[in-house]
Amino acid sequence: MVFILFYFYFFLIFLENHWVMVMVENNVIYYLDSMGLLGTKKSNEIMNQIEKYLKEFEKFKNLKFKKKIIKSPQQNNGHDCGVFLINNAKLLSQNCKLNYSQDDIKNIRKEILKEILKKKKLPVPKQENFFLNKIIEEEEKEKKEKEEEEKEEEEEKNLLNFCIFE
């Protein structure tokens, strides 16, 4: 009998003024940093913390984790780390290579915005109308329930009349 255990987790970590990502796939902990500022000592420290956290869960207790630093595309400014992080997570979750550069970030940022707008079409009530909207919803719900009750009563009455005259 063969058991295949597969899992895939992302940890998005904010360190003072920079985002880094740790990805766990099966028994490997990967570290990605679009600025490469933290070096191996800090990255190993972060991966060790993630391993310690995972081992608190029963299914990870006896696993021996490998740790690897993935060469991430590098940013050349101090403000695009979040875009790099989101794009890395997206590409890695789709099993794609990280083959983009700082020159692509403007278009990637636009793509992220399009995806957010396309998938997040949730109506947000205006603050001043929120409670009014709730009241209206409750009144409409009560009206609908009352109509259903009246309809059921009418059907019972018709059924009773039908039975009496038969």
Secondary structure, DSSP 8 states (H G I E B T S, - for coil): -------EEEEEEEETTEEEEEEEETTEEEEE-SS--SHHHHHHHHHHHHHHHHTTSGGGTT---EEEE------SSSS-HHHHHHHHHHHHHTT------GGGHHHHHHHHHHHHHHH-------GGGHHHHHHHHHHHHHHHHHHHHHHHHHHHHHHHHHHHH-
